[in-house]
Amino acid sequence: MFPLKENTPQYLFLIGFDDMIGNKFWYETHMHTSEVSRCAVNTAAEQVRAYKDRGYAGIIITDHFVNGYSTCPRNAPWDVRMKHIISGYTAAKTEGDILGLDVFLGWEFTVKGSDFLTYGLDLDFLVAHPRLDKLSVEKYSALVRENGGYIAQAHPYRDAYYIENKWPVDPKLLDGVEIFNASDSASSNKRALNFATEHDLSVQAGSDSHSVQNHFSSGIKLKQKAKNIHDIIEALKAKEVTLVLP
């Protein structure tokens, strides 16, 4: 666990993993399915069952977009590719409806190795914007927000060979920052927290789960049950979420 600065926002708390069990309002903000994310191990249904068993109220599926590490066929028509991109979400939603776990759609958009969690948009938006994957961060951010979406930079200080710029983008392009990623280093997470605090951005935490063997030790806690993804977005923007950092 990394130490917090004295000026850490008051809406940020540390909660042990045991406090999560049975809590009705826990949500995963960053996770992957093997249907769409080439790096994921488990299927959408397997992930749903694991999160349900651990007491989560809901999950946001954030599979890699076509400009990331995706299983999406490169030469298929755009609408077919977009249906594939949300196929992990679709399968998770089917299983979630059966088990009583809310499942929301998101994706992880990639530009030169940097990743951006995107919420609040749907298949119609994706189909209506061919070559979306070719946009710069600036143009992508503008388009997402113009259409009522939310964009947060995931693990902005991750040190990996495939990331061209190992620091956050212009904060004006972001609604929020993932200040804790369970797969990232403590130093990277701390730098992300400091960046978000400095620029007064919304903060979030996520497990970045690729497998049911993940610790499922992160996410956000809401004061009340989310009816839809926009409830989660509004809570994030209003800084009315509790983050769990193990």
Summary of the structure (lengths in Angstrom):
residues: 246
radius of gyration: 16.6
end to end distance: 6.6
largest distance: 51.6
contacts: 833
relative contact order: 0.19
helix: 32%
strand: 21%
